[in-house]
Amino acid sequence: MVPQNQDGSITNEIPGVLDSQAVSGTGGVMQVNVSGATSDGGFAVRIPMDSKLISDSNEKPTVSTVRVFENGVEIGPGHSAHDDIRTKGNGRFSHKSNFLYLSASDNSNPKTNGKKYTYTVNGQSVTPPVTTPPTTDKPVAPVTGDEPIGYASVNGKTTGGAGGQTVTVTTLDAFKSALSSKSPLIIQVSGTITGTGLLQVESNKTILGLSGSKLIGAGLLIYNKNNVIIRNMTISKVRTYSNIIIKEGSHHVWVDHCDLGSERVSDWDYYDGLLDVGTGADYVTLSWNKLHDNHKAMLIGFSYTRPDDANHLKVTVHHNLFTNISERTPDVRYGNVHVFNNYMLNAGYVGSLMGATVRVENNYFKGSSLPIRTEISPVAGVISGLSTNIFESSGSNKITSAPSSWVPTYEYRSVLTAAADVPAVLTKGAGATL
């Protein structure tokens, strides 16, 4: 039993104790470090927890004994479904896979609402982690503890510049210099940077756009590199090339919470695509991005005559908002691609071509004249998961191949949003919202 005052507030809180630091014995009160929270969509934020704590799992969905308090008053229910935390909120939370998925009681943002969140653990001591005191001369990139869902976490991990120095860039020359470093780096982009062409990214980099930052006219190229994270970047109006290109054997790349756009002009070739993956690239996750105002959005597989790509192009595309897009949401050739929980608003189409296998799952299509197709290549691709999607004010699909039963083997069910909730979740959470 947690000692409380008559008004229900907690009395034994240890001053200055941060997330997962220990108090002696069991049942002590610890403070949730909401400053390290990242958006999990909708009303939910995700916060790393001490890995020594027993957390829920798919096999044991109620084993965690964590209780959460907001300004001293217990909230819940705990063990909530992640879809409910995002879309209903009102204090629901879950302690799963060493993360706390949290919503505020009034559905405000727990990271910025000024409320104090604490937690207790029944019957389990907590070991204090080794921590590094924060510095005041450099902002701290909010990427520690985050891991991508899907292929970027298969056959290895994607950690970006973790463990490297954090640098902040405000000019094109400084940005190019940081991107070309052979050392691991967390590169924070501040203000507006303009340029042309493609900026080449070396391996072991995290590129993080700070709030309000913009990259205009220049795109990012990941060419035969690995372990790259791009988050919270706003990139627009890149001529000749796509805004972000991942190619030539690059692997373990995560593009998350970016805003990628241009403008829909009459010449479809004036701008190229927005986010493309091809020529042997592998183990890529593209999540929570907003792709908008462009004729071509996302191409996975650059050629109709590259059969070796059937052994690569393992890509997860989840929780992206495609809006005011003419085609390629995405267009897939040869690969194995999982497209789930995306919102296609006046955008079309998902294409499975040249024998590609595409699972199209729990997406929401609205205003798409042709949502899904397989017939525009010499060899049709296949589609699985068709019945899980919602089609509103949309035309018919053109699927010329037999249904597939393919489902990727990685764990994603814990973050799978109900298709009906996708528009609300994505409208609020997609794009450069970190």
C-alpha positions in Angstrom: 0.0 0.0 0.0 1.4 3.4 -1.0 1.2 5.9 2.0 -1.1 8.8 1.1 -2.4 12.0 2.5 -6.2 12.3 3.2 -6.6 13.9 -0.3 -5.1 10.8 -1.9 -1.7 12.3 -2.7 1.5 10.4 -2.2 3.6 11.1 0.9 6.7 9.1 0.5 8.1 10.5 -2.7 11.9 10.8 -2.7 12.9 14.3 -3.9 15.1 14.4 -7.0 14.7 10.8 -7.9 14.4 10.5 -11.7 13.0 7.8 -14.0 13.8 4.3 -12.8 16.3 5.4 -10.0 16.0 3.1 -7.0 14.8 3.7 -3.5 15.7 1.0 -1.0 13.4 -2.0 -0.8 10.1 -2.2 -2.7 7.1 0.0 -3.1 9.0 3.3 -3.3 7.7 6.2 -5.5 9.7 7.1 -8.6 9.3 10.0 -11.0 8.5 9.3 -14.7 11.0 11.1 -16.9 8.5 12.7 -19.3 11.3 14.9 -20.8 12.5 11.8 -22.6 9.0 11.0 -24.0 8.3 10.7 -27.8 5.0 10.7 -29.5 3.4 7.3 -30.1 0.5 8.9 -32.0 -2.8 10.4 -30.8 -2.8 11.0 -27.1 0.0 8.6 -26.3 3.7 9.2 -25.6 6.3 6.5 -25.2 8.9 6.6 -22.4 11.8 4.2 -21.8 11.7 2.3 -18.5 14.3 0.4 -16.6 14.8 -2.9 -18.5 15.1 -4.7 -15.2 11.5 -4.0 -14.4 9.1 -6.8 -15.3 7.0 -5.5 -18.2 4.0 -6.9 -20.1 4.6 -9.1 -23.1 2.3 -10.7 -25.7 2.6 -14.0 -23.8 2.0 -12.3 -20.4 -0.1 -9.2 -21.0 -0.8 -8.3 -17.4 2.4 -9.3 -15.6 3.7 -5.7 -15.0 2.8 -4.3 -11.5 3.6 -0.6 -12.4 1.0 1.9 -11.1 1.1 5.4 -12.5 0.1 8.6 -10.7 -0.6 12.1 -12.1 0.0 14.9 -9.6 -0.3 12.2 -6.9 -3.6 10.7 -8.1 -3.6 7.2 -9.6 -4.6 7.0 -13.3 -5.4 4.1 -15.5 -6.5 1.6 -16.4 -3.1 0.0 -16.9 -2.4 -2.8 -19.4 -4.6 -0.8 -21.8 -4.5 -1.6 -25.5 -2.2 0.7 -27.3 -4.9 1.7 -29.8 -7.0 2.9 -26.8 -4.2 4.8 -25.3 -3.7 6.7 -28.6 -7.3 7.3 -29.5 -9.2 7.4 -26.1 -6.4 8.4 -23.7 -7.9 9.7 -20.4 -5.1 8.3 -18.3 -4.8 4.9 -19.9 -1.3 3.4 -19.9 0.6 0.3 -20.6 4.1 -0.9 -19.4 5.2 -3.2 -22.2 8.5 -4.2 -23.8 10.4 -1.9 -21.4 8.4 1.2 -22.4 5.7 3.1 -20.6 2.9 4.1 -23.1 1.2 6.9 -21.3 -1.8 9.3 -21.8 -2.8 12.2 -19.6 -6.1 12.1 -17.7 -7.3 15.2 -19.7 -5.7 14.1 -23.0 -3.1 16.9 -22.8 0.5 16.2 -23.8 2.2 14.6 -20.8 5.5 16.0 -22.0 4.4 19.6 -21.9 1.3 19.9 -19.6 3.4 20.6 -16.5 1.9 17.7 -14.6 4.0 15.5 -12.4 4.0 11.7 -13.2 5.2 9.1 -10.8 5.1 5.4 -10.6 5.4 2.6 -8.1 6.3 -1.1 -8.6 4.7 -3.7 -6.3 7.1 -6.4 -5.0 10.1 -5.6 -7.1 13.2 -3.6 -6.3 14.6 -1.2 -8.9 18.3 -0.9 -9.7 19.4 2.7 -10.5 20.8 3.1 -14.0 24.2 4.7 -14.7 23.4 8.2 -15.8 25.3 11.0 -17.3 24.5 14.5 -15.9 22.9 16.7 -18.6 24.9 19.5 -20.1 23.7 23.0 -20.5 25.6 24.0 -23.6 24.1 21.6 -26.0 20.5 20.4 -26.5 19.9 16.7 -26.0 18.4 14.8 -28.9 15.3 13.0 -27.8 16.2 9.7 -29.5 17.7 7.6 -26.7 15.9 4.3 -26.2 13.7 4.6 -29.3 13.6 1.6 -31.6 11.9 1.3 -35.0 9.0 -1.2 -35.5 9.5 -3.6 -38.4 12.3 -4.4 -40.7 14.8 -1.8 -39.4 14.9 -3.9 -36.3 15.3 -7.3 -38.0 18.6 -9.0 -38.6 20.3 -6.3 -36.5 19.4 -3.0 -35.0 19.2 0.6 -36.2 20.8 2.9 -33.6 22.0 5.7 -35.8 24.6 7.9 -34.1 23.9 6.6 -30.6 27.1 6.9 -28.6 28.5 9.6 -30.7 28.8 13.4 -30.2 25.8 15.6 -30.6 26.3 18.5 -33.0 23.9 21.3 -34.1 24.1 22.6 -37.6 22.6 25.8 -38.9 24.3 26.2 -42.4 24.6 24.0 -45.5 28.4 23.7 -45.2 28.2 22.6 -41.5 25.4 20.1 -42.4 27.5 18.6 -45.2 30.5 18.3 -43.0 28.6 16.5 -40.3 27.0 14.2 -42.7 30.3 13.2 -44.2 32.0 12.4 -40.9 33.2 8.8 -40.5 32.3 8.9 -36.8 28.9 8.2 -35.2 27.1 11.5 -34.8 23.7 12.8 -33.7 23.2 15.8 -36.0 20.6 18.3 -34.9 19.3 20.6 -37.7 18.3 24.1 -36.6 16.6 26.9 -38.6 16.2 26.9 -42.3 18.9 25.5 -44.6 18.7 25.8 -48.4 20.6 24.1 -51.1 20.4 22.0 -54.3 21.1 18.4 -55.3 21.7 15.5 -52.8 23.6 15.6 -49.5 25.3 12.2 -49.0 24.9 10.6 -45.6 27.6 8.4 -44.0 26.8 5.4 -41.9 26.1 5.6 -38.1 24.2 8.9 -38.2 21.1 10.3 -36.5 19.7 13.3 -38.3 17.2 15.1 -36.1 15.3 18.2 -37.2 14.7 20.5 -34.2 11.3 22.2 -33.9 10.7 24.6 -36.8 13.7 23.5 -38.8 13.6 23.2 -42.6 15.7 21.8 -45.4 14.6 23.4 -48.7 15.8 22.4 -52.2 18.3 19.7 -51.2 17.6 16.0 -50.5 19.3 13.3 -48.4 21.1 10.4 -50.2 21.9 7.1 -48.3 24.1 5.3 -50.8 25.6 1.9 -49.7 25.5 3.0 -46.1 24.0 1.5 -43.0 22.6 2.3 -39.5 21.0 5.7 -40.3 18.1 7.4 -38.5 16.3 10.5 -40.0 13.7 12.0 -37.7 11.6 15.1 -37.5 13.0 16.6 -40.7 11.0 18.9 -42.9 12.3 18.6 -46.5 10.6 20.3 -49.5 11.0 21.4 -53.1 13.9 19.1 -54.2 14.4 19.3 -57.9 15.5 16.4 -60.1 15.9 14.0 -57.2 13.6 12.7 -54.4 13.6 14.3 -51.0 15.2 11.1 -49.4 16.7 8.3 -51.3 17.9 5.0 -49.8 19.7 2.8 -52.4 22.7 0.6 -53.5 22.7 -1.9 -50.7 22.0 0.5 -47.8 20.5 -1.3 -44.9 19.1 -0.7 -41.4 17.6 2.8 -42.1 14.7 4.4 -40.2 12.9 7.5 -41.5 10.4 8.7 -38.9 8.2 11.7 -38.3 9.4 13.6 -41.3 7.4 16.1 -43.4 8.2 15.6 -47.1 6.5 17.7 -49.8 6.8 20.0 -52.8 3.9 21.3 -54.9 1.7 19.7 -57.5 2.6 21.4 -60.7 1.5 20.5 -64.2 4.8 19.0 -65.2 5.0 15.6 -63.4 8.7 15.5 -63.8 9.4 18.9 -62.3 9.8 17.3 -59.0 10.6 13.6 -58.5 9.4 11.4 -55.6 9.5 12.1 -51.9 10.9 9.0 -50.2 12.4 6.2 -52.3 14.1 2.9 -51.6 15.8 0.7 -54.2 18.7 -1.2 -55.8 19.4 -3.7 -53.1 18.5 -1.7 -50.1 17.2 -3.7 -47.1 15.8 -3.6 -43.6 14.2 -0.2 -43.8 11.3 1.2 -41.7 9.4 4.3 -42.9 7.1 5.5 -40.1 4.9 8.4 -39.0 5.8 10.6 -42.0 3.6 13.1 -43.8 4.1 12.9 -47.6 2.1 15.5 -49.4 1.5 17.8 -52.4 3.5 15.9 -55.0 2.6 13.7 -57.9 4.8 10.8 -56.8 5.3 9.8 -53.2 7.1 6.6 -52.5 8.9 4.1 -54.9 10.3 0.8 -53.5 12.3 -0.9 -56.3 13.6 1.3 -59.1 13.6 -1.1 -62.0 11.4 -3.6 -63.9 14.6 -5.5 -64.8 16.3 -6.1 -61.5 15.2 -9.5 -60.3 17.9 -9.7 -57.6 15.8 -7.1 -55.7 13.5 -10.0 -54.8 16.1 -11.0 -52.3 16.2 -7.5 -50.8 13.8 -4.6 -50.4 12.4 -5.7 -47.0 10.6 -2.5 -46.0 8.0 -1.6 -43.4 5.8 1.4 -44.2 3.5 2.2 -41.2 1.6 5.1 -39.8 2.3 7.5 -42.7 -0.1 10.2 -44.0 -0.2 10.4 -47.8 -2.3 13.4 -48.9 -2.7 15.2 -52.2 -0.6 12.6 -53.9 -1.2 11.3 -57.5 0.5 7.8 -57.2 3.0 5.6 -55.4 1.7 5.2 -51.9 3.9 3.1 -52.3 4.7 1.5 -55.7 6.6 -1.8 -55.0 8.7 -3.9 -57.4 10.1 -7.2 -56.4 10.4 -6.6 -52.7 8.6 -7.8 -49.5 6.9 -4.8 -48.1 4.5 -4.4 -45.1 2.2 -1.4 -45.5 0.1 -1.0 -42.4 -1.9 1.8 -40.6 -1.4 4.4 -43.3 -3.9 7.1 -44.2 -4.3 7.7 -48.0 -6.2 10.9 -48.2 -6.9 11.9 -51.9 -3.9 9.8 -52.7 -3.4 6.7 -54.8 -2.2 4.0 -55.3 -0.5 1.1 -53.6 1.1 -1.0 -56.4 2.5 -4.5 -56.1 4.5 -5.2 -59.3 7.1 -7.6 -60.7 6.2 -10.4 -58.3 6.5 -8.2 -55.2 4.7 -9.3 -52.1 2.9 -6.5 -50.3 0.8 -6.9 -47.1 -1.7 -4.0 -47.1 -3.1 -4.0 -43.6 -5.4 -1.8 -41.6 -5.0 1.2 -43.9 -7.7 3.9 -44.5 -8.2 5.0 -48.1 -10.3 8.1 -48.6 -10.9 9.8 -52.0 -8.7 7.3 -53.9 -9.9 6.6 -57.4 -7.8 3.5 -57.6 -6.5 2.3 -54.1 -4.6 -0.9 -54.9 -3.4 -2.4 -58.2 -1.2 -5.1 -59.5 -1.8 -5.0 -63.3 0.7 -2.4 -64.5 3.8 -4.5 -65.0 4.7 -7.6 -67.1 4.4 -9.7 -63.9 1.8 -8.9 -61.3 2.7 -8.7 -57.7 0.5 -10.2 -54.9 -1.5 -8.6 -52.1 -2.2 -9.9 -48.6 -4.5 -8.4 -45.9 -6.9 -6.8 -48.3 -10.0 -7.3 -46.2 -8.5 -5.4 -43.2 -8.6 -2.0 -45.0 -11.3 0.6 -45.2 -12.2 2.3 -48.5 -14.2 5.5 -48.2 -15.4 7.4 -51.3 -12.9 5.4 -53.3 -12.9 3.5 -56.6 -12.3 -0.2 -57.2 -9.1 -2.0 -56.8 -7.4 -3.7 -59.8 -5.9 -6.9 -58.4 -5.1 -9.5 -61.0 -3.3 -12.0 -58.9 -4.5 -14.6 -56.3 -4.6 -13.5 -52.7 -1.5 -14.0 -50.6 -1.5 -15.1 -46.9 2.0 -13.5 -46.2 2.5 -11.9 -42.8 5.9 -10.7 -41.6 7.3 -12.5 -38.6 8.4 -9.5 -36.6 6.2 -8.3 -33.7 3.9 -5.4 -34.6 0.5 -6.3 -33.2 1.1 -4.2 -30.1 1.2 -1.0 -32.2 -1.4 -2.0 -34.8 -4.1 0.7 -34.9 -7.7 -0.2 -35.8 -8.3 0.8 -39.4 -11.3 3.0 -38.4 -9.1 5.0 -36.0 -6.3 5.7 -38.5 -7.5 9.1 -39.8 -7.7 10.6 -36.3 -4.4 9.1 -35.2 -2.5 10.1 -38.3 -4.0 13.6 -38.7 -2.8 14.4 -35.2 0.5 12.4 -35.1 2.1 12.2 -38.5 4.8 14.5 -39.7 7.4 16.6 -38.0 5.6 16.6 -34.6 8.4 15.6 -32.3 
